[in-house]
Amino acid sequence: MDGIPIGRKVDLKAYDSYDKLSSAVDQLFRGLLAAQNDPSGGGNEKKEEGEKAISGLLDGSGEYTLVYEDNEADWMLVGDVPWQ
């Protein structure tokens, strides 16, 4: 697996689709990713302006992709199996 894994626990029962899960993960990490991409290190100034939505979380087309470890210890792309 390429990249650096960033882990957070998420209550899957709180969501009823991959789109809603993706939105929640986007909200969790949007500020962190905006801060990492801020070359000025400007702190809290104009925080909301630099925080744009993370694209391609579900289809693998973006810089970040949602994955999970299944019960057989294999890494799977979120969305490969039906939500139900």
N, CA, C and O atoms as CSV, one atom per row, in Angstrom:
chain,resi,resn,atom,element,x,y,z
A,1,MET,N,N,0.845,-1.167,0.000
A,1,MET,CA,C,0.000,0.000,0.000
A,1,MET,C,C,0.894,1.235,0.000
A,1,MET,O,O,1.818,1.345,0.806
A,2,ASP,N,N,0.612,2.150,-0.902
A,2,ASP,CA,C,1.360,3.399,-0.966
A,2,ASP,C,C,0.759,4.411,-0.005
A,2,ASP,O,O,-0.418,4.330,0.347
A,3,GLY,N,N,1.569,5.348,0.408
A,3,GLY,CA,C,1.067,6.431,1.241
A,3,GLY,C,C,1.213,6.162,2.717
A,3,GLY,O,O,1.787,5.160,3.144
A,4,ILE,N,N,0.681,7.080,3.473
A,4,ILE,CA,C,0.740,7.005,4.930
A,4,ILE,C,C,-0.667,6.744,5.450
A,4,ILE,O,O,-1.567,7.548,5.204
A,5,PRO,N,N,-0.878,5.648,6.158
A,5,PRO,CA,C,-2.221,5.399,6.687
A,5,PRO,C,C,-2.559,6.359,7.827
A,5,PRO,O,O,-1.742,6.618,8.710
A,6,ILE,N,N,-3.772,6.872,7.781
A,6,ILE,CA,C,-4.288,7.724,8.844
A,6,ILE,C,C,-5.521,7.022,9.368
A,6,ILE,O,O,-6.475,6.812,8.618
A,7,GLY,N,N,-5.524,6.655,10.630
A,7,GLY,CA,C,-6.634,5.865,11.150
A,7,GLY,C,C,-7.518,6.619,12.112
A,7,GLY,O,O,-7.039,7.389,12.944
A,8,ARG,N,N,-8.808,6.395,11.995
A,8,ARG,CA,C,-9.806,6.899,12.930
A,8,ARG,C,C,-10.894,5.847,13.015
A,8,ARG,O,O,-11.208,5.193,12.020
A,9,LYS,N,N,-11.469,5.680,14.186
A,9,LYS,CA,C,-12.611,4.782,14.335
A,9,LYS,C,C,-13.876,5.549,13.974
A,9,LYS,O,O,-14.050,6.709,14.348
A,10,VAL,N,N,-14.753,4.873,13.237
A,10,VAL,CA,C,-16.005,5.477,12.811
A,10,VAL,C,C,-17.135,4.500,13.107
A,10,VAL,O,O,-17.018,3.312,12.809
A,11,ASP,N,N,-18.224,4.984,13.687
A,11,ASP,CA,C,-19.397,4.149,13.950
A,11,ASP,C,C,-20.190,3.999,12.658
A,11,ASP,O,O,-20.914,4.915,12.267
A,12,LEU,N,N,-20.062,2.854,11.991
A,12,LEU,CA,C,-20.723,2.640,10.708
A,12,LEU,C,C,-22.240,2.622,10.824
A,12,LEU,O,O,-22.938,2.885,9.845
A,13,LYS,N,N,-22.753,2.316,12.002
A,13,LYS,CA,C,-24.205,2.280,12.189
A,13,LYS,C,C,-24.816,3.683,12.149
A,13,LYS,O,O,-26.033,3.823,12.035
A,14,ALA,N,N,-23.994,4.703,12.238
A,14,ALA,CA,C,-24.484,6.077,12.193
A,14,ALA,C,C,-24.775,6.534,10.762
A,14,ALA,O,O,-25.338,7.611,10.568
A,15,TYR,N,N,-24.409,5.750,9.772
A,15,TYR,CA,C,-24.572,6.112,8.362
A,15,TYR,C,C,-25.331,5.009,7.639
A,15,TYR,O,O,-25.311,3.851,8.056
A,16,ASP,N,N,-25.999,5.380,6.551
A,16,ASP,CA,C,-26.758,4.376,5.812
A,16,ASP,C,C,-26.314,4.229,4.358
A,16,ASP,O,O,-26.992,3.580,3.563
A,17,SER,N,N,-25.170,4.834,4.010
A,17,SER,CA,C,-24.640,4.690,2.650
A,17,SER,C,C,-23.159,5.060,2.632
A,17,SER,O,O,-22.650,5.710,3.546
A,18,TYR,N,N,-22.486,4.630,1.573
A,18,TYR,CA,C,-21.077,4.986,1.415
A,18,TYR,C,C,-20.913,6.491,1.201
A,18,TYR,O,O,-19.927,7.078,1.647
A,19,ASP,N,N,-21.869,7.111,0.525
A,19,ASP,CA,C,-21.776,8.556,0.303
A,19,ASP,C,C,-21.801,9.333,1.617
A,19,ASP,O,O,-21.037,10.283,1.793
A,20,LYS,N,N,-22.675,8.934,2.536
A,20,LYS,CA,C,-22.752,9.614,3.833
A,20,LYS,C,C,-21.502,9.345,4.669
A,20,LYS,O,O,-21.026,10.233,5.375
A,21,LEU,N,N,-20.974,8.136,4.592
A,21,LEU,CA,C,-19.723,7.815,5.276
A,21,LEU,C,C,-18.584,8.658,4.714
A,21,LEU,O,O,-17.780,9.209,5.467
A,22,SER,N,N,-18.519,8.756,3.393
A,22,SER,CA,C,-17.484,9.558,2.745
A,22,SER,C,C,-17.565,11.014,3.179
A,22,SER,O,O,-16.541,11.652,3.423
A,23,SER,N,N,-18.774,11.535,3.273
A,23,SER,CA,C,-18.973,12.913,3.726
A,23,SER,C,C,-18.484,13.109,5.152
A,23,SER,O,O,-17.851,14.117,5.465
A,24,ALA,N,N,-18.777,12.146,6.012
A,24,ALA,CA,C,-18.344,12.231,7.412
A,24,ALA,C,C,-16.822,12.181,7.524
A,24,ALA,O,O,-16.232,12.927,8.306
A,25,VAL,N,N,-16.192,11.315,6.755
A,25,VAL,CA,C,-14.725,11.217,6.773
A,25,VAL,C,C,-14.115,12.505,6.236
A,25,VAL,O,O,-13.107,12.986,6.752
A,26,ASP,N,N,-14.727,13.055,5.207
A,26,ASP,CA,C,-14.278,14.333,4.663
A,26,ASP,C,C,-14.290,15.403,5.750
A,26,ASP,O,O,-13.329,16.163,5.877
A,27,GLN,N,N,-15.358,15.473,6.530
A,27,GLN,CA,C,-15.447,16.459,7.608
A,27,GLN,C,C,-14.401,16.215,8.692
A,27,GLN,O,O,-13.859,17.165,9.257
A,28,LEU,N,N,-14.117,14.947,8.984
A,28,LEU,CA,C,-13.116,14.621,10.011
A,28,LEU,C,C,-11.723,15.119,9.636
A,28,LEU,O,O,-10.986,15.623,10.483
A,29,PHE,N,N,-11.372,14.975,8.366
A,29,PHE,CA,C,-9.992,15.225,7.961
A,29,PHE,C,C,-9.779,16.505,7.170
A,29,PHE,O,O,-8.635,16.850,6.876
A,30,ARG,N,N,-10.825,17.210,6.821
A,30,ARG,CA,C,-10.684,18.398,5.978
A,30,ARG,C,C,-9.734,19.427,6.586
A,30,ARG,O,O,-8.859,19.937,5.886
A,31,GLY,N,N,-9.883,19.741,7.861
A,31,GLY,CA,C,-9.013,20.722,8.511
A,31,GLY,C,C,-7.568,20.261,8.587
A,31,GLY,O,O,-6.648,21.052,8.377
A,32,LEU,N,N,-7.363,18.983,8.886
A,32,LEU,CA,C,-6.014,18.424,8.954
A,32,LEU,C,C,-5.314,18.528,7.609
A,32,LEU,O,O,-4.161,18.954,7.534
A,33,LEU,N,N,-6.007,18.141,6.554
A,33,LEU,CA,C,-5.398,18.163,5.228
A,33,LEU,C,C,-5.146,19.580,4.747
A,33,LEU,O,O,-4.141,19.838,4.084
A,34,ALA,N,N,-6.043,20.505,5.071
A,34,ALA,CA,C,-5.833,21.904,4.704
A,34,ALA,C,C,-4.603,22.457,5.414
A,34,ALA,O,O,-3.826,23.204,4.820
A,35,ALA,N,N,-4.422,22.095,6.680
A,35,ALA,CA,C,-3.258,22.562,7.441
A,35,ALA,C,C,-1.966,21.986,6.870
A,35,ALA,O,O,-0.949,22.677,6.819
A,36,GLN,N,N,-1.998,20.726,6.440
A,36,GLN,CA,C,-0.805,20.109,5.865
A,36,GLN,C,C,-0.427,20.756,4.540
A,36,GLN,O,O,0.752,20.835,4.196
A,37,ASN,N,N,-1.425,21.218,3.799
A,37,ASN,CA,C,-1.176,21.807,2.484
A,37,ASN,C,C,-0.923,23.304,2.532
A,37,ASN,O,O,-0.694,23.920,1.492
A,38,ASP,N,N,-0.959,23.907,3.725
A,38,ASP,CA,C,-0.757,25.342,3.871
A,38,ASP,C,C,0.736,25.635,4.012
A,38,ASP,O,O,1.308,25.416,5.080
A,39,PRO,N,N,1.369,26.124,2.955
A,39,PRO,CA,C,2.813,26.372,3.019
A,39,PRO,C,C,3.194,27.513,3.953
A,39,PRO,O,O,4.339,27.581,4.401
A,40,SER,N,N,2.258,28.411,4.257
A,40,SER,CA,C,2.585,29.561,5.095
A,40,SER,C,C,2.584,29.224,6.574
A,40,SER,O,O,3.158,29.954,7.381
A,41,GLY,N,N,1.930,28.100,6.938
A,41,GLY,CA,C,1.821,27.755,8.358
A,41,GLY,C,C,1.078,28.824,9.121
A,41,GLY,O,O,1.418,29.130,10.264
A,42,GLY,N,N,0.053,29.399,8.487
A,42,GLY,CA,C,-0.650,30.563,9.001
A,42,GLY,C,C,-1.552,30.350,10.185
A,42,GLY,O,O,-2.283,31.271,10.551
A,43,GLY,N,N,-1.545,29.199,10.802
A,43,GLY,CA,C,-2.363,29.000,11.993
A,43,GLY,C,C,-3.844,28.986,11.697
A,43,GLY,O,O,-4.290,28.336,10.751
A,44,ASN,N,N,-4.622,29.715,12.519
A,44,ASN,CA,C,-6.080,29.688,12.427
A,44,ASN,C,C,-6.665,30.745,11.500
A,44,ASN,O,O,-7.886,30.808,11.352
A,45,GLU,N,N,-5.847,31.567,10.878
A,45,GLU,CA,C,-6.357,32.638,10.041
A,45,GLU,C,C,-7.049,32.075,8.805
A,45,GLU,O,O,-6.495,31.224,8.109
A,46,LYS,N,N,-8.266,32.555,8.534
A,46,LYS,CA,C,-9.032,32.163,7.360
A,46,LYS,C,C,-9.106,30.653,7.212
A,46,LYS,O,O,-8.954,30.128,6.109
A,47,LYS,N,N,-9.331,29.975,8.280
A,47,LYS,CA,C,-9.340,28.512,8.283
A,47,LYS,C,C,-10.374,27.937,7.325
A,47,LYS,O,O,-10.087,26.976,6.611
A,48,GLU,N,N,-11.567,28.508,7.301
A,48,GLU,CA,C,-12.650,27.973,6.477
A,48,GLU,C,C,-12.347,28.088,4.986
A,48,GLU,O,O,-12.732,27.202,4.222
A,49,GLU,N,N,-11.672,29.144,4.549
A,49,GLU,CA,C,-11.402,29.337,3.131
A,49,GLU,C,C,-10.504,28.250,2.566
A,49,GLU,O,O,-10.690,27.853,1.416
A,50,GLY,N,N,-9.542,27.757,3.324
A,50,GLY,CA,C,-8.611,26.759,2.836
A,50,GLY,C,C,-9.132,25.342,2.917
A,50,GLY,O,O,-8.478,24.410,2.448
A,51,GLU,N,N,-10.295,25.169,3.503
A,51,GLU,CA,C,-10.838,23.834,3.701
A,51,GLU,C,C,-11.849,23.505,2.616
A,51,GLU,O,O,-13.028,23.828,2.755
A,52,LYS,N,N,-11.407,22.867,1.539
A,52,LYS,CA,C,-12.342,22.460,0.498
A,52,LYS,C,C,-12.548,20.953,0.562
A,52,LYS,O,O,-11.740,20.227,1.140
A,53,ALA,N,N,-13.626,20.500,-0.032
A,53,ALA,CA,C,-13.995,19.085,0.038
A,53,ALA,C,C,-12.914,18.202,-0.582
A,53,ALA,O,O,-12.263,18.579,-1.556
A,54,ILE,N,N,-12.741,17.033,-0.003
A,54,ILE,CA,C,-11.801,16.042,-0.521
A,54,ILE,C,C,-12.528,15.258,-1.602
A,54,ILE,O,O,-13.586,14.686,-1.340
A,55,SER,N,N,-11.983,15.222,-2.808
A,55,SER,CA,C,-12.666,14.520,-3.894
A,55,SER,C,C,-12.060,13.142,-4.129
A,55,SER,O,O,-10.898,12.899,-3.802
A,56,GLY,N,N,-12.854,12.250,-4.696
A,56,GLY,CA,C,-12.375,10.932,-5.095
A,56,GLY,C,C,-12.178,9.931,-3.983
A,56,GLY,O,O,-11.443,8.960,-4.162
A,57,LEU,N,N,-12.811,10.132,-2.833
A,57,LEU,CA,C,-12.626,9.203,-1.713
A,57,LEU,C,C,-13.149,7.807,-2.024
A,57,LEU,O,O,-12.553,6.813,-1.611
A,58,LEU,N,N,-14.256,7.729,-2.745
A,58,LEU,CA,C,-14.881,6.428,-2.978
A,58,LEU,C,C,-14.445,5.745,-4.264
A,58,LEU,O,O,-14.445,4.517,-4.337
A,59,ASP,N,N,-14.076,6.513,-5.275
A,59,ASP,CA,C,-13.754,5.889,-6.556
A,59,ASP,C,C,-12.258,5.755,-6.820
A,59,ASP,O,O,-11.862,5.241,-7.866
A,60,GLY,N,N,-11.433,6.204,-5.900
A,60,GLY,CA,C,-9.989,6.069,-6.058
A,60,GLY,C,C,-9.375,7.063,-7.021
A,60,GLY,O,O,-8.203,6.933,-7.374
A,61,SER,N,N,-10.146,8.062,-7.459
A,61,SER,CA,C,-9.635,9.020,-8.437
A,61,SER,C,C,-8.931,10.212,-7.794
A,61,SER,O,O,-8.298,11.006,-8.490
A,62,GLY,N,N,-9.035,10.341,-6.484
A,62,GLY,CA,C,-8.447,11.483,-5.804
A,62,GLY,C,C,-7.108,11.153,-5.165
A,62,GLY,O,O,-6.560,10.065,-5.341
A,63,GLU,N,N,-6.608,12.109,-4.433
A,63,GLU,CA,C,-5.329,11.939,-3.742
A,63,GLU,C,C,-5.450,10.980,-2.560
A,63,GLU,O,O,-4.472,10.339,-2.175
A,64,TYR,N,N,-6.658,10.880,-1.982
A,64,TYR,CA,C,-6.910,10.018,-0.828
A,64,TYR,C,C,-7.998,9.013,-1.175
A,64,TYR,O,O,-8.911,9.317,-1.943
A,65,THR,N,N,-7.899,7.815,-0.609
A,65,THR,CA,C,-8.872,6.756,-0.864
A,65,THR,C,C,-9.252,6.096,0.450
A,65,THR,O,O,-8.398,5.848,1.301
A,66,LEU,N,N,-10.539,5.812,0.609
A,66,LEU,CA,C,-11.009,5.116,1.805
A,66,LEU,C,C,-10.805,3.619,1.641
A,66,LEU,O,O,-11.255,3.028,0.659
A,67,VAL,N,N,-10.131,3.014,2.596
A,67,VAL,CA,C,-9.923,1.565,2.615
A,67,VAL,C,C,-10.221,1.056,4.021
A,67,VAL,O,O,-10.261,1.822,4.983
A,68,TYR,N,N,-10.427,-0.249,4.114
A,68,TYR,CA,C,-10.628,-0.867,5.422
A,68,TYR,C,C,-9.988,-2.243,5.419
A,68,TYR,O,O,-9.729,-2.823,4.365
A,69,GLU,N,N,-9.739,-2.750,6.611
A,69,GLU,CA,C,-9.182,-4.091,6.764
A,69,GLU,C,C,-10.331,-5.036,7.096
A,69,GLU,O,O,-11.031,-4.845,8.090
A,70,ASP,N,N,-10.525,-6.063,6.256
A,70,ASP,CA,C,-11.636,-6.989,6.493
A,70,ASP,C,C,-11.268,-8.033,7.536
A,70,ASP,O,O,-10.174,-8.003,8.098
A,71,ASN,N,N,-12.194,-8.959,7.790
A,71,ASN,CA,C,-11.974,-9.951,8.846
A,71,ASN,C,C,-10.906,-10.986,8.498
A,71,ASN,O,O,-10.524,-11.785,9.353
A,72,GLU,N,N,-10.416,-10.982,7.251
A,72,GLU,CA,C,-9.321,-11.873,6.851
A,72,GLU,C,C,-7.996,-11.116,6.755
A,72,GLU,O,O,-7.019,-11.631,6.211
A,73,ALA,N,N,-7.970,-9.902,7.281
A,73,ALA,CA,C,-6.793,-9.032,7.295
A,73,ALA,C,C,-6.372,-8.571,5.904
A,73,ALA,O,O,-5.204,-8.254,5.682
A,74,ASP,N,N,-7.326,-8.532,4.957
A,74,ASP,CA,C,-7.063,-7.994,3.619
A,74,ASP,C,C,-7.530,-6.544,3.573
A,74,ASP,O,O,-8.542,-6.193,4.179
A,75,TRP,N,N,-6.784,-5.694,2.846
A,75,TRP,CA,C,-7.185,-4.303,2.676
A,75,TRP,C,C,-8.146,-4.228,1.505
A,75,TRP,O,O,-7.847,-4.712,0.413
A,76,MET,N,N,-9.302,-3.618,1.735
A,76,MET,CA,C,-10.353,-3.520,0.728
A,76,MET,C,C,-10.692,-2.051,0.487
A,76,MET,O,O,-10.605,-1.226,1.397
A,77,LEU,N,N,-11.080,-1.735,-0.748
A,77,LEU,CA,C,-11.555,-0.394,-1.048
A,77,LEU,C,C,-12.980,-0.251,-0.537
A,77,LEU,O,O,-13.807,-1.139,-0.747
A,78,VAL,N,N,-13.269,0.844,0.122
A,78,VAL,CA,C,-14.634,1.109,0.568
A,78,VAL,C,C,-15.500,1.238,-0.681
A,78,VAL,O,O,-15.161,1.976,-1.606
A,79,GLY,N,N,-16.602,0.526,-0.701
A,79,GLY,CA,C,-17.502,0.551,-1.847
A,79,GLY,C,C,-17.403,-0.682,-2.715
A,79,GLY,O,O,-18.231,-0.868,-3.607
A,80,ASP,N,N,-16.405,-1.542,-2.481
A,80,ASP,CA,C,-16.262,-2.763,-3.278
A,80,ASP,C,C,-17.381,-3.761,-3.024
A,80,ASP,O,O,-17.711,-4.559,-3.902
A,81,VAL,N,N,-17.958,-3.724,-1.855
A,81,VAL,CA,C,-19.081,-4.608,-1.528
A,81,VAL,C,C,-20.290,-3.731,-1.214
A,81,VAL,O,O,-20.124,-2.598,-0.761
A,82,PRO,N,N,-21.502,-4.233,-1.444
A,82,PRO,CA,C,-22.696,-3.429,-1.160
A,82,PRO,C,C,-22.751,-2.998,0.306
A,82,PRO,O,O,-22.270,-3.709,1.189
A,83,TRP,N,N,-23.341,-1.827,0.556
A,83,TRP,CA,C,-23.438,-1.277,1.904
A,83,TRP,C,C,-24.133,-2.239,2.848
A,83,TRP,O,O,-23.689,-2.401,3.985
A,84,GLN,N,N,-25.181,-2.867,2.428
A,84,GLN,CA,C,-25.954,-3.774,3.272
A,84,GLN,C,C,-25.123,-4.973,3.554
A,84,GLN,O,O,-25.569,-5.884,4.253
